[in-house]
Amino acid sequence: MTKAELVERVSDRIKLTKKQTEIIVNTLFTSITDALTQGDKVELRGFGSFRVRRRQSRDGRNPKTGQSVYIPPKKVPFFKAGKELREMVDS
């Protein structure tokens, strides 16, 4: 599902224009992004939680040349599905 499809589905459900719904969806995504950027955790009960994980530095290998390369530490977003979502997907 694309963002446009999400906006269309939400718009149909709540009977708002697509433009109004797009503002709502963008605000939701921006709020989640801002919280993660500040190091906060975002928890949506029944759906799942978003948080930031730290990856340690490590040595990797360039697949083209086989040469060893240093991969610096970094932060990555991580999503963990909630129990209800896992059960719905599994059924």
HELIX and SHEET records of a PDB file:
HELIX    1   1 LYS A    3  ILE A   14  1                                  12    
HELIX    2   2 LYS A   18  THR A   37  1                                  20    
HELIX    3   3 LYS A   83  ASP A   90  1                                   8    
SHEET    1   A 3 VAL A  42  LEU A  44  0                                        
SHEET    2   A 3 GLY A  48  ARG A  55 -1                                        
SHEET    3   A 3 LYS A  74  ALA A  81 -1                                        
SHEET    1   B 2 ARG A  58  ARG A  61  0                                        
SHEET    2   B 2 SER A  68  ILE A  71 -1                                        
END                                                                             
